[in-house]
């Protein structure tokens, strides 16, 4: 069960971080960049968030296939959970709570991976 949750986090954040880093999905990229601008953040901040998400993904992948160490798994889940908490902070402060639903889901998955 834990491996399935880890794989869900990996798939979601590979997509999310690649959009933030590369901007390859134009509609999603522009929507996310508009959120960042609304929060008073710029493209560089969005890029840093993408790097943090990618680092979390790399740690999760490493924990599954390379280094079977619970600390590596926990570190990856903690990075992704931290980005989810940050997203929730900004969504709750500047947006409708419904905009934070993806971050709520990814935070729940990160916590579940950490405790299972």
C-alpha positions in Angstrom: 0.0 0.0 0.0 2.8 2.4 0.9 4.5 1.9 -2.5 1.2 2.8 -4.3 1.0 6.0 -2.3 4.7 6.8 -3.0 4.1 6.2 -6.7 1.1 8.5 -6.7 3.2 11.2 -5.1 6.0 10.6 -7.6 3.6 10.9 -10.6 1.9 14.0 -9.3 5.1 15.9 -8.4 7.1 14.8 -11.5 4.3 16.5 -13.5 4.0 19.5 -11.2 7.7 20.2 -10.9 8.3 19.7 -14.6 5.7 22.3 -15.4 7.2 24.8 -12.9 10.7 24.1 -14.1 10.2 23.8 -17.9 6.9 25.5 -18.5 6.1 22.7 -21.1 2.3 22.6 -20.4 1.5 26.2 -21.3 -2.1 26.5 -19.9 -1.1 25.0 -16.5 2.1 26.9 -16.4 0.4 30.3 -17.0 -2.3 29.4 -14.4 0.3 28.6 -11.8 2.4 31.6 -12.6 -0.7 33.8 -12.2 -1.2 32.3 -8.7 2.4 33.0 -7.9 2.1 36.6 -9.1 -1.1 37.0 -7.1 0.9 35.9 -4.0 3.6 38.5 -4.7 6.0 35.9 -5.9 7.9 35.8 -9.2 9.0 33.2 -11.7 12.2 32.6 -9.8 10.2 31.6 -6.7 8.1 29.3 -8.8 11.4 27.7 -10.2 12.7 27.2 -6.7 9.5 25.5 -5.6 9.8 23.2 -8.7 13.4 22.3 -7.6 12.2 21.5 -4.1 9.4 19.3 -5.6 11.9 17.6 -7.9 14.3 16.9 -5.0 11.5 15.3 -3.1 10.6 13.1 -6.1 14.3 12.1 -6.5 14.4 11.1 -2.8 11.2 9.0 -3.1 12.4 7.3 -6.3 15.7 6.6 -4.6 13.9 5.1 -1.6 12.0 2.7 -3.8 14.7 1.6 -6.2 18.2 2.5 -4.9 18.5 3.2 -1.2 15.9 1.3 0.9 16.4 3.6 3.9 13.3 4.9 5.8 15.1 8.2 6.3 15.4 8.8 2.6 11.7 8.0 2.1 10.8 10.3 5.1 12.9 13.1 3.7 11.3 13.0 0.3 7.8 12.9 1.8 8.7 15.8 4.2 9.9 18.0 1.3 6.7 17.3 -0.7 4.6 17.8 2.5 6.4 21.1 3.1 5.6 22.4 -0.4 2.0 21.3 0.2 1.8 23.2 3.4 3.2 26.2 1.7 0.7 25.9 -1.1 -2.1 25.7 1.5 -0.9 28.8 3.3 -1.1 30.8 0.1 -4.3 29.3 -1.1 -6.1 29.9 2.2 -4.7 33.5 2.4 -5.3 34.7 -1.2 -7.7 32.2 -2.9 -10.8 30.1 -2.3 -10.2 27.1 -0.1 -11.2 24.9 -3.0 -8.0 26.0 -4.8 -6.1 24.2 -2.1 -7.7 20.8 -2.6 -4.8 19.3 -4.6 -2.4 20.5 -1.9 -4.6 18.9 0.8 -4.5 15.6 -1.1 -0.7 15.7 -1.5 -0.2 16.7 2.1 -2.4 13.8 3.2 -0.4 11.4 0.9 2.9 12.7 2.3 1.8 12.2 5.9 0.5 8.7 5.1 3.7 7.7 3.4 5.7 9.0 6.5 3.6 7.1 9.1 2.9 3.8 7.2 
